[in-house]
Amino acid sequence: MFRLFNALINAWSIPELRKKLLFTLAMLALYEVGIFIPVPGVNGKELGRIFNELAQQTGGGLLNLLDMFTGGALSHATIFALGIMPYISATIIVETLLATAIPALEKLRKEGMQGYRKLHQYSRYATVVLAVINSFMYAMLLEKAIPGQFHAQIVLYPGLGFRLLTVLTMTGGMALIMWLAEQITERGIGNGMSLLMTASIVGRIPLAIRDIFMQLGPGGINQSPMQPLMLLFMGVFLVGIVMAVIFVEQGQRRIPVQYARRVVGHRQYGGQSTYLPLKVNSGGVLPIIFAVSLLYFPIQIASFVPQLAGLTDWFSRTSLVFNLVYAVLILFFTYFSTAITAHQFLEAAEQMKKVGAFVPGVRPGQPTVEYLDTILTRVTFVAAIYLVAIAILPDIIMAWMKIPPRVAGFFGGTSLLIVVGVTLDTMKQIESHLLMRHYEGFFRSGRLKGR
C-alpha cells in the first residue's frame, strides 16, 4: 500500500503527467455537472421515483442497468441521459464490424493514421444518428408508456414540441460527451470513453451504500447481531470477486515461439525463444454490452405495443427466460468478437514464416494458423463461461442476500468488469510514464499488463 501511494506522489511530481491528471479530472468534473442538468419539460424527481419502483418490481431491469452506465442521468432525464453508450455502439459498429465486412472501410483501417481519422469521423456521424433515434424513442416512452402505467405526470407539456426539444437537448449532450471523451484520450490520461463510463458507475457507490444502511433498518448496523456479520461477509466476498476478475483479465495463454538459427560468416544469429501472448478474455466487456443492447429491444417494443406488455415480465432480470437468453447471447458474442480478430493469426503466421520463427512441434504456414485457431477456441470457451458467470452473478447475489439491485450490481456484471479493466489500463499508462522517467512502478515485482 505504501508503494502505491509513493507511486502516486511520484506521478504528481512529474509536470507533464500532473498536467494530464488535472486535465482528466477537470473533464470528469464537467461530465458530473452535466449529469444533473435536467431536460426542459420533465419532472425528473417523479421519474426517479418511478425508476426506483421499477427496480423493486423487476429486480433491477435493463433500464436500471442502463441507468448505472449514465450515472443516474437516465432515471432523471438530464442532458446526459443517453450516456456514452451511443458513442461506444457507433464505434463498435463502424470501426469493428463494418470495417471488417466492407472492403472500402477495411482499406481505410489499413491506411494508418489518416485512414483511422476518416473512419473515426464516420463513427461520429453514426453516434449522432443513434443519439437522435434513442432520444426520440426516450421522449415517446416518457409520454406514453410510463404515465399510462404509473398514472404520474412526467412530461409537463407533451407533444411534438417536447419531442423535438428532447432530441435537440439529448443529442447535444451526447455530442458534448463525445467531445469530452476525445479530449481525455488526446490530452489526458487513459481512454476517454472508458473513464467517463467508469465515473458514471463509481458515482453510484454513495447511493449503493445508502441502500445498504436502509436495508439494515433504522437501528443501523447494530440492529441485529447477524447484520454486521452479513455486511462483513459482503465486503470479503466483493474483494474476492474483484481479485478473481483481475486474475482473469490479466491472464494470458503464452504460446512458445522459437527463432531458427542462421550462420552468416563466422557469426550465428537467431536461436532465441520468446512467446506469443493470447489474452484469456480478448473480447473484454463487449460481449456483455452487445447482449444488453440486444435484450433492450423487446422492452422498447413492449413499451409501444400494449399487446406485448407481458414481455416486460419475461425479460425481467429475475426471470429464468431472461437469464438463459442472456447467457446464450454472451456465449455467441464472445465467439463472434473473437472471430473478428481471427485474421490476425494468419498475419502473425505469415510474419513468423518470413523471419524464420516457428512454434515448436508445429510446421510453419497453414498448420501454425490452425494450431493458433485451436488454442484460441479453447481459451475463448473459458472466457465465455467466465463472462456468463460474471454477468449473472449480480442476480444470484440479489436473490440470495436479499439486497437492493443497485448494491448487487457491484458484485459482478458489466459495471465490475468496466471499473476493474479501466483502472488497470489507467494505472498501466501512469506506470509507463513513471518507468520512462526512472521512477518505480506500482508494484515491486512485475508490471501491469493491458487488457
Secondary structure, DSSP 4 states (H G I P E B T S, - for coil): -HHHHHHHHHHHHSHHHHHHHHHHHHHHHHHHHHTT-BPTTB-HHHHHHHHHHHHHHHTS-HHHHHHHHTTTHHHHTBTTTTTTHHHHHHHHIIIIIIHHH-HHHHHHHTT-HHHHHHHHHHHHHHHHHHHHHHHHHHHHHHHTHHHHHH----BSS-SHHHHHHHHHHHHHHHHHHHHHHHHHHHHSSS-HHHHHHHHHHHTTHHHHHHHHHHHH-TTGGGSSTHHHHHHHHHHHHHHHHHHHHHHHHT-EEEEEEEEPPEEETTEEE---EEEEEEETTTTTTHHHHHHHHHHHHHHHHHHH-GGGTTHHHHTSTTSHHHHHHHHHHHHHHHHHHHHHTTHHHHHHHHHHHHTTEE-TTS-SSHHHHHHHHHHHHHHHHHHHHHHHHHHHHHHHHHHHHT--HHHHGGGSHHHHHHHHHHHHHHHHHHHHHHHHTT---SSSSS-----
